[in-house]
C-alpha cells in the first residue's frame, strides 16, 4: 500500500510538537517528527511505499499539503493530532480526505486515547477520520496498514460504526526497541528548520528509552511502561546519524534517561570512546543524577541538563507526588554549576495546595539554586491527570476549551483555592522578571570567545523581557 505520513501544519503561527510524550503547540522549538520517522521505517520494512511531509517544519499551508498529498495518491494517510490543536488538526485532515478520493485517514493523540469519552466525542465531531490508533503508532502502524490492505478490521484502533465507537482487537505488545529500524531521515526535505534555543542545525531528537513509571499527579505522560534500548544500539544510531545527516547536536528525548544508571553510564562512556564530538542535552530527575553521571555526561558532550524542579515548596512537591526532596534539587544544580553544564529548571505554578506564600518560596528557591535558565509554566490540568480530577471535583476548572490547555498559555484554565487565574498569571510574569533581571543571570550568558552567541543571546533576552514587561504575549517561555 501507499502510505503518507504527515506532520500537520503549524497552528496560529506556532510550531507544534506531535509526539507520544509531548503533543501541543510550542513557542519557538521546531522538532523533527521522530515518531513519524520511526513509523516510516516500520512501514518500509513491511513493504509499504511510504512518503512523509513535514508541514510543521517547512511552514506549509494546508492547501499545499493537500496538493502534495493528491500528487502522491496514498491509500492511507496517518497524522498525529496535538491535544490543544485537535480540532484544527482534524480540519486539515478533512481537507486531505477531500483532496485524495478513497483515502483512509488515521490519527492518534495519547491524552484523548487515555480518556475514552473525549476520544469518542472527537471521532463523533470528525467523522471523516476513519481510524484512531489506541497505542504507540510506531509499534502498530505496520499491522494496521496490513489489516486494511487485506480488508480486515485493524488492531489497536477505534472507529465510528453505526453512530457508535467500536474498538478493534488488541495488538501484540511492542517489540524490543533494539529491533526498531533507525528513523527514516532520508524522507525529510531538509534538516535546516530543526532547532532549539541552544542547539541549531544539524539537530535532532534521539530516544534511548520510552515510558516513565513515576506517579507525578500533574503529568499526562507518566505511569507508562519503561522500555529501553541497549547502549550499543543507541551509539550505533548516533554514528549512523553523523554519517548520514551530518548530525552535530541532539537532545535525548527520553522521559527519564537515567532511570537505569548502569545503562546510562555505558551510553556516555561509549559516546566518549567513539570520538563523535556531538553536543547534546538531556532531561532527567534530580534523584537520578550524581557526580559520576554528571562527569560522564560532560565527557560525552553534554552541554545542557534539564530537571523538573516543579516547586520550591516541599509541601507542594509532596502533594504532587513528585518523589523528590529540595536538597536533591540543590545538589543536582550544584553539580551542574561545578562542572560547567548549563542547568535548566522547569517550574510549575498552581499545583494543588499552591498559595501566594508557596509561590514566593519557589521564587526564593530558584534564586538560591541559580540555574542557567528557568522555565515557568502554569499547571495544565490535562484530563488524564490527577490534577484535573482534583480541580474538577472542587469546581475550580474555568474552561474546557482544549485549545487553551497548553503549558505556555499566559492565562490559566483553572484557579486554586487560594489564587485566581489572573493572580497566577501575574505571579508567573513576576517570576520571569525576577529571574531575567538578576545581574548573575545576565553575566552567565556572556561567552567572551563567542560573539555570535552573545548577539543571539542578547536579542533573545531582550525579546522575552520586552514581552513580559509590556504584556500582550500569548505565549511566554
N, C-alpha and C positions, 0 to 999 in steps of 0.2 A: 504494500500500500504506500501511497504518497502521504507523508505526514509533515505538516508545517507547524513549527513551534514559534510562538510569538511572545516577546516581552512587550506588552502593550504600551501605547504612548504615555507620555507624561500627563499629569492631571493638574490643571490650573497653573501650568508652567513649572510645576515642581517635579523633579525626578522621583521615581517610585522604586522601592526595593520590593521585589515579589519573590521571597524565598520561604522555605518551610519554617525558619526560625525568626523571620523578620519580614513583615508584609504590610508596609504603609509608606506614605509619602515621606520623602526626606528633604533636607534643606539644601544641601549642596553636593552630597556624595553621589556619584554615578558608579554603581557597582555592576560588574559583569553578571549576566543571568546564569549563575553557576548551576542551579537546579536544571534549567533547560539544556545547558551544555551536557550535563550528565544524561538527561533524557535522550538527547540526540545520539549519544554514543550507544546507549542501550538499544535504541531503535535500529541503528545501523547494524549493530551486532546481530539483531534478529532478522536482518534482511530487508528492512523498510527503507525506501528512498526518503531522505529527510532533509529539510531546509529549515533555516532559522532567521527570523527578522528581529533585531533588537531596536524596536521603535523608540524605546525609552532613551537609549544611549545616543541614537542618531537624531533624536528630537523630531521624529517623523509625524506628520498629521495623520489622522485616521484614514483620510481619503487615499493617501499614498500607500498606507499599509494594505488597504483594500485592493488597490491596483496591483501591488506586488503579489498578493495572495491569489488574485484572479489569474495572473500570469503563470503562477506555479501550478494551479488547479489541483490542490490537495484533496485527498479523500477525507482526511481528518485534520482539524486544527486544535491544538492544545495551547492554552494560555492561562497562567495563574491570574487570580484577581486579588488585589490588595483589600484589606478589610475596610479601610477608610475611603476606598475608591471603588467599592464593589459594584455599585450601580453604574458609575462612569465606565468602568472596565466592561461591564456586561453590555452597555450600549455600543461599545466598539465591536464586541463580538456579534451583536445583532447586525451591524453593518457588514461584517465579514461573511456572515451566513447568507446575506443577500447578494454579496459580490461573487460568491462561489456556490452555484447551484448544486444541491445534493451533498454538500459537505457536512460531516458530523463535527459538532463543536463540543469540546471538553474543557472543563476548568477545575480549579482547586483553590481552596482557602482553608487554612488549618483552623482558624477560630470558628468559622461557620461550620466546619466539619465537626468540631467539638460540641456544638450546640445545635442538635438536630432541628429544633423548632426554627432557628434562624436560617439554617440551610434550606429547609423546606419552603420557607417564605421567600427566600432568594430564588429558588427554582420556580416557584409559582409566579413571581414577578417577571421572570425572564425565561419564558417557555421555549425560546429559541435555543437555549443551552440544552444539548442532548444528554450530556452525562457530567456528573460532578464526582470527582475522584475522592475516595474516602481515606486514602493513606498517601504516604510519601510518593510522589509521582515517579521518581527515578526507579523505585523498586517495582512498580506495577504497570508503567506505561506500555511496555512491550507486550505484556499479557493482555492488556485492554485492547490494544490495536489488533492483536492476533485474533481475539474473540470477535471483534467487529468485522474483521476480514472474512471470518468464517460464518458470519450471520448469527453469532451467538450472543447471549447477554454477557456483558463484560463483568469481570470480578471487581470487587472493591470499588464499586461505583453506585451512585444513586441517580434516579431519573424520574421524570413525570410519566405516569401511565394511567390513563383514565381519570385524570384530575388528582391523582394521589401520587405521593413519592414512594417508590419502591427501591429496595437495595439488592444489588447482585450478591453472589456468594462471596465469602471472604477469600482473599488472595493468599498465596503462600507467604510465610514470614519472609521479611527482607533477607537477602543473602549476606555473605561476608563482604565487608566493604573492600577488602583487598581484591575481590573478584570483579568489582566495578571497573569498566574501562575508563581511561582518563577522559576528561571532558573534551568535547569536540570543538576546540577553539578555531579550527580552520573554517567553521561556518560563520564566524564573525567577520564583518566587513573590515573592521579596523579595531585596534586596541587603544587608539588615541583618546576616546572620551572618558575612559575609566580612570577615576582618581578619587582621592580623599584630600582633606586639608593638609595632611602630612606627606602622602605618597602620590606622586604623579606617574605618568606612563613610563615604562610598561608595567602596569599594575594589575593584580587580580586577587581573587579570594581563593583560599585553599582550605579544604575541610579534612582534618586529620581524624575527627571523631564526630559522632552525631548523638544528640539526645542529652538530657540533663535530668538527673534523678532527684534534684533538690526540690524543696517544698515552698519556695517563696510565694507568698499569698498574692502578690501583685503581678506575677509573670504569666503570660499567656502561652509560654513555650516550655515550661518546666514539667516535671513528672513524666518525662518521656524516657523510653528505654535507651540506655547508653550503649553505643557500639563504637568500635574503634578500628582504625587501620594500623597495620604494623609500621614501625619506624622506617623499615626498609622501603616499604611501598610509598610512604609519604615522600621520602627523599628522592626516590626514583622519579616521582612526578615532578618534583622541583627541578631536577636535572633536565627532564624532558621539556618542561615549560621554558627553561632558559634556552634550550636548543631550538625549540620550535617557534616561540613567540618573542624571544629576547627578553624574558622576564627580568625585571630589576627589583621590583618592590611587591610585597603582598601582605595580606592580613590573614592570619589563621582565623577562619570563620566559625570555629568551634564554640559551643556554649561554654564548655569548661575544659580547655585543652590539657590542663594539668591535673585532671581527676586521678589518673593513674601515674604516679610520679616517675616510676622507673621507665615507662614508655616515653614520657615527655623528655626526660633527660637523655634518652637514647636518640630521639629525634634531633635534639640540639647538638649532641656530640657528632652524629653522622653529618649534619649540616656543616659543622665546623671542619670536620675532616675532608669534606668534599671540596672545600675552597670555592664554592659557588659565588661568594661575595654578594649574596642577596640581602636586602634590608626588609625587615618585616615588623609587624605589630601583632600583639595578642591581647585577648581579654580573658581574665580568669578571676577566681575568688581569692580574697586576701588570706583565707585559711588554707589555700592550696599552693602557697608560694613560700620559699625560704631563700636564704642567701645562696646556697648551692645552685638552686634553679635560676635565680637572677643572674648569677655569674655565667651559667651555661647558656642562657638565652642571649646574654650580651655577646659572648664569644661566637655565637651562631649568626649574629647580625641583627638582633632585636633592638629596635630604636624606640618602641612605644609599648607600654604596658597599661592596659585599661582595667579598672576594677569597679565593680558595683558597690559603692560605698553606701548609697541609698539615704542614710541619715547619720547625723552626729549625735543622735539620742539613742542610748542603749534600749530605752523603753520602746521606742518605735521599731527598732530592729527586731526586738523580741516578738512584738505583736505581729510583725510582718513575716515571721518565721524565716528570717534570713540566715540564722545559724552562725553568726559571726560576732566577735567582740571588738570593741573600739580599739583595744590595744593591738589586736591583729591588724587592724587598718593602719594604725600608727607605724607598726613595724614594716608593713609592705611598702609604704611610701618612703620610709627612712631608707630602706634598701635601694629603692629606685634612685633616690637622690644621691646616695653614697656611690652608686655605680653608674651614674650619669645616663640613666634611661628615662625618657620622657614618661611621666606618670599622668594618667587621665582618671579623674574621679567622676563617676556618674552618680548624681544625686536625684532622689525622687521626693518632691514635696507633696504633702497632702495624703500620706498613708494613714490608715486608721489610727486614731489617737493623736493626730497632729494638732498642735496648738501654736499660738504665737511664740511661746517660750521654747518649744522643741525645735521650731524653725530657727530661732536665734541660736540655740545650741549647735545646730548644724552649721550655721554661718561661722561661729567661733571655731568649730572643729575643722572646717575646711581651711580657715586661716592658719590653724595650728599645723596641719599636715602639709600644707603648702604644695599642692600638686602643680605639675606643669600646666594643666588645664582642668577646669571643672565644668561639666555639663549639667545644668539644672533642668529638670523636667518636672512637670506636674503629673502626678499619678494618672494613669488612664485605666479606668475600671473595665477592661475588656470583659465581655460577657461570659468568658470561660474561666474566670478567675474568682478566687475567694473574695478579693477586694470588691468586685462587682456585687456579689451576694451581700456583703456587709453593708454597702451603701444603699443597695436596693431595698433591703429589709427595713432600713431606717428611713426610707423616703427621701434620701439625700441625692439621688440621681436627678439631674436637672434636664437632661435631654437624652433621647435615644436616636438622635441624628448621627448615624455612624460616621459620617464624613468628618465629624469633629473629634473622633476618637483617635487622636494622633499625639504622641509624646511631645511634639514640638509646637502644638497649638498654644497660643497665648491664653485663651480663655478656657478654664476647666469645664468639664461636663458634669461636675458634682460639687458639693460643698461638704465640709466636715462638720462635726457637731460644734466646733469652736470657730471655724473660719469660713467666711463666704467665698464664693468663687472669685469675686473681684479682689478680695484680700489675698487669696492665694496667688493670683496673677501678679499683684503688686509685690508680694514677697519674693517671688521668682525674679522679677525685674531688679529688686534691690540686691538680691544675692549675686546676680551677674555684675551689677555695677560695683559692688564692694570688691568682688574678685578682680575685675578687669582694671580697676583704678589703683590697685596696690603697686607701689614702685617695684617691689620684688618680682611681681608678675611681668611687668614691662621689661625690666632688665634681664630677666631669664630668657627672653625671646631673642635677644641680640646675639648673633653669632659673628664675631669680629672678622672671620675669613670668608664670609658668605654674604656678599652684598645683595645678591638677588633674593636670597631667603629673607633678609631683613626688610627689603622693599615690599615683597609679597606679604610678609607677616604684618607690617605696619598698615598696609591697605586693608587687609582682612580685619585687623584690630579696630581700625577707625570705622569701618563699615558696621561692625557689630555694635560698637559702643554708641555710634550715632543712632542706630535703630533702637537701642534701649533707652537712650536719653530723650529722643524725640517722640518715641512711641509710634504706633501705627503699623509696626511689622506684624504680619500674620503669624509668622513662624520665627522662633528665636532658638538658635543652638548656642 
